[in-house]
Amino acid sequence: MGLHDTLLFTAFSTALSGWLVAMRIPSQKYALLTLTAILSATFSAFGLVSPKPNYPAPPILKTIWFELHVLSAFVSYGLFGVSALLAALKLWKDRQNQDTEELFKFQYRCSLLGYLLFSFSMITGGVWAHLAWGTYWIWTPKELWTAVLWLSYALYLHLRLEPRPFLSKERLKTQLSWWNIGSYGVVLFTYLGVGLLMRSSHSF
Amino acid sequence: MKVLLNVLTSLKLANALTLILLACLLSGSFVMVSEPATGSLNEGSLFSWLLKNDLKVTWWLWGAVTSSFLLGLNVLACSLESLLKGISLRRITPQLFHLGFGLILLAHCASFFGFKRVQVALAPGMSFTLPETKTEVKLVDLGFETSRGYVSNYWVEVFYDSGKHQGKALVAPNRPLFLNGYGVYLKGFVSSHAVVLEVTREPGVALALAGALVFLVGSCLLCWFKFFRR
């Protein structure tokens, strides 16, 4: 399993998540579908030009825990991507003084669901690591960025609950939307940047 | 005292500590790439690694440990305060997340001091003793399969004797042998006649698993409240 497979799966999970959310927001359906199509197509394009691995999976990868770990991680990446698109759409619509309440609501829900799935991915990854390597956590750049990603979305979910008497609700939602987009940057670096630029247990 | 309690239970403190922890781990990833001393991070307990290496290599991990500890206290205080206000399924749900997180922090604490890892190279007929025990593990046989020129599967057969219990076991990728608090893992082949076995002691694994299960229960409940129940 390499970039070719994972990029194409990320494209699929982004497209599916985007389509499912777009059906729930009729007023923003076409805008969201367009943005989702662009993001999904970008992943697909890079996936198609990436070399396809031409060797069988090593024995260490032949376990249900690996499959659950990878599947949940990439489905969560799709949800995080759609959440970031909703955040970007909200910020754009805010400039046009349009009602963005629904966009923010679905942005939060996508992030929450993505976070829960990503947590599941970390748990199954820990189980697999214990069976494969003798420890549920190893200290490599990939694991550190995984923790950074998890904390980033945990912070997003908690920041909206923090009482801020001097900040209006709209201003808070704007700040959270920017944090959401930044967190998706963390997702992209965790998935692609670490694997390509840093040597770790998940190098491509 | 009341001021201290208010600070300890504040969400602002939780968010600030989370941000600090995030920054420490992020910095640590770049330190790991640039400092060769970080290569030995996974060879033994974190505590011994922190004491052995310079602050310029370890500062980010000291920061992460300190902020995690404070975050753990904050989470505990917040959860107790919330539960004292009243108990309902809706109120308990976020506390399950906190409990899971707390258990995983405790797991890391146990591993921080007690993690051990040793490697042994063996040929069939050779044996070794698990550290700090009288349990002997002897390599009986080894084997592997190939497909399209690649190794598709490999395993070893071992005989173990702890004095009280004896037996044979097959050790393969993702199928370790657990004995007396240690895990015996097949790391790989040195040649077609010798293998490397890795013996690890991971004291935090039970706490980590308990934390993960509690977290999962909390996740299911939260999904129920947020997405299905009106």
Interface residues (C-beta under 8 A of the other chain):
Chain A: Y55 P56 P58 P59 I60 K62 T63 W65 R109 L112 L113 L116 S119 F120 I123 G126 V127 W128 H130 L131 A132 W133 G134 T135 Y136 W137 I138 W139 T140 P141 L144 W145 A147 V148 L151 S152 A154 L155 H158 L159 L161 E162 P163 V194 M198 R199
Chain B: L11 K12 A14 N15 T18 L19 L21 L22 L25 L26 G28 S29 M32 V33 T38 L41 N42 L46 A107 H108 S111 F115 R117 S147 R148 Y150 V151 S152 N153 Y154 A172 P173 N174 R175 P176 G183 Y185 E198 T200 E202 G204 V205 A208 L209 A212 F215 L216 S219 L222 C223 K226 F227
